[in-house]
Amino acid sequence: MERFVVTRTRKGLWSVSHDGETFAIFPTEEEALSATFARAAERRRAGINVAIVVTHALKTPDT
């Protein structure tokens, strides 16, 4: 199974990774989700199981 992760960064941007590799950064959640679902749909059509996770970056004490 392949995994896509959409993460809201501490800077308020949205990064998208696929199996641990960031492949895009977007200014809005909507753009990030749209790109993620489009790519995940391609993988599903290729017969590959996928999972999509949406999360926020962990906050550190100084952020």
Secondary structure as GFF3:
##gff-version 3
##sequence-region A 1 63
A	DSSP	beta_strand	2	8	.	.	.	ID=ss1
A	DSSP	beta_strand	14	18	.	.	.	ID=ss2
A	DSSP	beta_strand	21	26	.	.	.	ID=ss3
A	DSSP	alpha_helix	29	45	.	.	.	ID=ss4
A	DSSP	beta_strand	50	56	.	.	.	ID=ss5
###
